[in-house]
Amino acid sequence: MKQLLISTLLAFTASAWAQAPANVEVKDAWVRATVAQQKSTGAFMQLSARADTRLVEVSSPIAGVVELHEMAMEQDVMRMRAVKAGLALPAGKPVELKPGGYHVMLMDLKGPVKAGDVVPVTLVFEGQGGQRETLLVKATARPLGNAAAAAPAAADHSQHKH
């Protein structure tokens, strides 16, 4: 009886958790298309959290290495570095992952990324209580050097999963 009660409670809790709305909303996810022999590219998007959250992990099956990076000016030199501690997403304040700032770096690409390709990128967020949320984002590749690459896409291509 005790085991049945525990199983029922766990099933109810898991069901409620799976139906809860995502804490983080992803808009305008895109990846820069590559040219022949290019082994890295960037993924960009806007993230909005309902509660204080951190982006703590990124991955994609198209790349051997995926990291959250920051580009910043240091003494008139643009520097890029991995962000090891994660990226803070303050509640209600959109955070832009964009060229020249924070972005997802896809390195050791397993093949070319052509304009129009849909690239899966998995984002892992951690809330203040340590709870984690995983979001699978489908980012559309935009041509390198195209002015449209900087323009917002019409649709949000994210899917929530746990």
N, C-alpha and C positions, 0 to 999 in steps of 0.2 A: 504494500500500500504506500509506504514511504517513498519507494523508488518510483511508483506511478505518479505520485504528487510532484516529485522533483522533475521528472521527465515532462509533465504537463506544464509546469512553471517555466522550464527552460524553453520549451517549444513556443509558449505564449510570448516570452521575453524576446526570443529570436525573431518571431513574426512581427512584433511591434517595432523592433529595431530595424528590420529590413524595410518596413513601410514608412519609417520616419523620413521627412524631407532632408535632402542633403544640406549640410551646414554651409558648404562652399558652392557658389555658382561660378561657372566658367563661361565666358563669352569670347567670341571672335578668336578661336584657336586656329593658328596657322603655322606652317613650317615653310622655311625658305627652300625652294627647289635648288638642286645642285647642278654643277657642270661636270663633264667627264673627269674622272679620277679624283674628284673632291671627296674627302673622307670625313667631313664634319659639316654640320649645319645647325641652325637654331630653330627653336619652337617658341612661339609668342602667344600671349593671351591675356585676358583681363580676369582677375580673380576677385570675388567679393564674398566675404564670410559674414554670417549672421552673428557669430560669437567669436571672440578672440581665438585665433587658430594659428598654426605654423605649417607651412609647406615643408615637410621633412625628408621626402624621398621622391625621386622621379625615375622612370624607366620606360623603355620602348624596345620592342622586338627588332626594330630595324637597325639598332646601334649596339655595339659592344660595350660602350661606356656612355652613360647619361648622367649629367650633373646639372645642378642649379648653379648658374654663373652670374656674376655682376661685372659690368664694365663701368669704369669710373676714371675721371681725369685726375692724374697725380703729377703735379709740376709740369703741366703742358704735355703729358704723355698719357695716351689712353691705355689703361691696364685692364686685363680681364683675369678674374680669379674665381675659383670654386667657392661657393657659400656653404661651408661645412655645418653651421649651426642651424640651418633652415632659414626660411623667410617668414617674418611676422606678417600676419594678415589681421589688422585691427578690425574689430566688429564694425560693419557698416561703411568701411572705407575701401573703395576699389583699389587694388594693387595691379599695376600694369607691368606685364612681362613684355618688353619691347626691345627692338634693336637699340644699342647704345646704353642699355640699362640692365636690369635683371632679365634673365632669359633662361630657357632650358637648352643646354648644349648637348647635341647628339653627335658623338664621336665614334670613330672606328665603324663607319657606316658599312652595312652588309651589302649595299648596292646603291645605285643612283636614286635620287628622289626627283621625280618628274612633276612638273606643274600639273595639278589636278589629282595627284595621288592623295589618298587618305591615309594619314600616318597615325597609328594608335600611340598615345602617350598616357602612361599611368601615373597619377599623382597621389601621394599619400600625405594626408593632413593629420595633425595631432592637436587636439583641444587641450584646454587648461587642465582638465582632469586626467590627461594621458590617454584618453580614448582616441582611437585612430579611425579614419575614414578614407576609403580608397575610391578614386574617381577615374574612370577610363574616359579619356578625351580623344575624339577623332578630329585631328587637325588636317586641314586641306593644304596641300603644297601650292605655294604661289611662286610665279617666275622670279628669278633673280633680276634685280634692277628694274622691275616693273613698278610703276607708280601705284598700281592697284595693290601691291603687296603691303602698303602701309594703310590702305583703306579697310574699314571694318567689313567683315563678311556679313551676309544677311542672316545666316542661321547659326544657332548654337549647336555644336555637334558633340555634346558631352553625354555620357551615360553614367549613371550612378551604380556602383556595385559595392559589395562588402566582402 
